[in-house]
Amino acid sequence: MKIIRNLQEMQQTSQKLKLEGKTIGFVPTMGYLHEGHMSLVKNARNENDIVVVSIFVNPLQFGPNEDFESYPRDFERDEKMAKENGVDIIFYPSSEEMYPNELTVQAVALRRTDVLCGKSRVGHFDGVVTVLTKLFHLVMPNKAYFGMKDAQQVAIVEGLIQDFNFPIELVRVETVREHDGLAKSSRNVYLTEKERKEAPQLYKALQLGKKLIEEGERNPNTVVDAVRRHIEQHTSGTIDYVEIYSYPQLTPLTELNGHVILAIAVKFSKARLIDNMTFTV
């Protein structure tokens, strides 16, 4: 496994691989890797000649009161996990390497951003699409792998690839869960023992919402209310949102039909957890 820290070296390596006829599968991450990331790597490994994982905590996507400085980092652990799971290249640039000067141009996400997490994290997805534009040009992947735990990000990245005509296929990978249903996340380590016992109720709330829809409920407000009640009754967390939209358009629905997303975000004492389900009604 090779570790590349320099942008020019990454681009030259990708160009050489492409000239050799190799396909590149790309998994962009902010590190502190877990089984959810490894699920992306496994899919990339099965479908490509070369697997590249980037590890870069992107300052552009953190707001002034968010956890950029405290975001968990452990490169030695990440390196070991990547090697054990068949990663060929880790791209591990510094902030100074990625952003040596103040940006002249920044990408802006115009749609699919004013709901769910984007509503309370103004500018977050501008940072995401800006760094991904850079990473896509540097890594030049054939396929890029994203987890559906952050379904809003997936929807926005699909728009980025389509609008900017990147020759990249985005591959959606289902959320990886703990044995009790909790979606795997780097932030789960911040839960207290009591909160960790409560956290699986988030997935149970989503399952309740899905069951209501499967039984014929078509009023989105009824489903949202039921999901909210379950979270309030079974956890000490504070609900940030419970929302239903069309997917991937993320537009409001007066009646449930077509492909939809049911998404939640709940704040605990030191962690904000998100989860969702997408399904066809």
VENQUI-V227529 format. One record per residue. N is the residue number from 0. RES is the residue in one small letter. PHI is phi in whole degrees, 0 to 359 (none if undefined). Layout:
N_RES_PHI / N_RES_PHI
//
This chain:
0_m_none / 1_k_254 / 2_i_249 / 3_i_243 / 4_r_248 / 5_n_259 / 6_l_298 / 7_q_296 / 8_e_296 / 9_m_298 / 10_q_295 / 11_q_294 / 12_t_297 / 13_s_296 / 14_q_300 / 15_k_296 / 16_l_297 / 17_k_296 / 18_l_296 / 19_e_278 / 20_g_83 / 21_k_277 / 22_t_266 / 23_i_242 / 24_g_257 / 25_f_239 / 26_v_238 / 27_p_280 / 28_t_220 / 29_m_253 / 30_g_81 / 31_y_49 / 32_l_296 / 33_h_218 / 34_e_298 / 35_g_298 / 36_h_297 / 37_m_292 / 38_s_295 / 39_l_295 / 40_v_298 / 41_k_300 / 42_n_297 / 43_a_296 / 44_r_297 / 45_n_288 / 46_e_243 / 47_n_218 / 48_d_285 / 49_i_233 / 50_v_246 / 51_v_247 / 52_v_246 / 53_s_263 / 54_i_236 / 55_f_204 / 56_v_279 / 57_n_277 / 58_p_296 / 59_l_293 / 60_q_260 / 61_f_253 / 62_g_282 / 63_p_298 / 64_n_252 / 65_e_260 / 66_d_263 / 67_f_299 / 68_e_293 / 69_s_266 / 70_y_302 / 71_p_298 / 72_r_225 / 73_d_201 / 74_f_293 / 75_e_300 / 76_r_296 / 77_d_299 / 78_e_299 / 79_k_297 / 80_m_294 / 81_a_297 / 82_k_297 / 83_e_295 / 84_n_254 / 85_g_82 / 86_v_287 / 87_d_270 / 88_i_222 / 89_i_257 / 90_f_263 / 91_y_229 / 92_p_277 / 93_s_274 / 94_s_299 / 95_e_294 / 96_e_288 / 97_m_285 / 98_y_231 / 99_p_292 / 100_n_226 / 101_e_299 / 102_l_296 / 103_t_275 / 104_v_228 / 105_q_230 / 106_a_288 / 107_v_232 / 108_a_276 / 109_l_270 / 110_r_233 / 111_r_69 / 112_t_249 / 113_d_266 / 114_v_229 / 115_l_49 / 116_c_293 / 117_g_297 / 118_k_296 / 119_s_259 / 120_r_236 / 121_v_299 / 122_g_89 / 123_h_303 / 124_f_285 / 125_d_297 / 126_g_295 / 127_v_295 / 128_v_289 / 129_t_292 / 130_v_292 / 131_l_291 / 132_t_301 / 133_k_296 / 134_l_295 / 135_f_298 / 136_h_290 / 137_l_280 / 138_v_272 / 139_m_53 / 140_p_284 / 141_n_279 / 142_k_225 / 143_a_238 / 144_y_247 / 145_f_227 / 146_g_276 / 147_m_283 / 148_k_300 / 149_d_257 / 150_a_294 / 151_q_295 / 152_q_300 / 153_v_302 / 154_a_299 / 155_i_289 / 156_v_293 / 157_e_301 / 158_g_295 / 159_l_301 / 160_i_297 / 161_q_290 / 162_d_292 / 163_f_263 / 164_n_56 / 165_f_292 / 166_p_280 / 167_i_229 / 168_e_264 / 169_l_275 / 170_v_250 / 171_r_280 / 172_v_239 / 173_e_298 / 174_t_299 / 175_v_267 / 176_r_238 / 177_e_290 / 178_h_298 / 179_d_262 / 180_g_101 / 181_l_296 / 182_a_295 / 183_k_293 / 184_s_203 / 185_s_298 / 186_r_275 / 187_n_299 / 188_v_294 / 189_y_274 / 190_l_287 / 191_t_288 / 192_e_300 / 193_k_295 / 194_e_295 / 195_r_295 / 196_k_289 / 197_e_280 / 198_a_304 / 199_p_299 / 200_q_295 / 201_l_295 / 202_y_293 / 203_k_296 / 204_a_294 / 205_l_296 / 206_q_297 / 207_l_299 / 208_g_299 / 209_k_297 / 210_k_298 / 211_l_302 / 212_i_293 / 213_e_297 / 214_e_275 / 215_g_114 / 216_e_292 / 217_r_239 / 218_n_271 / 219_p_299 / 220_n_294 / 221_t_296 / 222_v_294 / 223_v_301 / 224_d_298 / 225_a_294 / 226_v_294 / 227_r_300 / 228_r_300 / 229_h_298 / 230_i_295 / 231_e_296 / 232_q_280 / 233_h_242 / 234_t_221 / 235_s_264 / 236_g_287 / 237_t_257 / 238_i_289 / 239_d_276 / 240_y_201 / 241_v_227 / 242_e_217 / 243_i_234 / 244_y_218 / 245_s_292 / 246_y_223 / 247_p_267 / 248_q_294 / 249_l_58 / 250_t_251 / 251_p_295 / 252_l_234 / 253_t_269 / 254_e_219 / 255_l_285 / 256_n_198 / 257_g_76 / 258_h_271 / 259_v_229 / 260_i_236 / 261_l_250 / 262_a_230 / 263_i_223 / 264_a_219 / 265_v_227 / 266_k_264 / 267_f_257 / 268_s_300 / 269_k_229 / 270_a_211 / 271_r_249 / 272_l_255 / 273_i_240 / 274_d_199 / 275_n_195 / 276_m_225 / 277_t_243 / 278_f_199 / 279_t_259 / 280_v_265
//
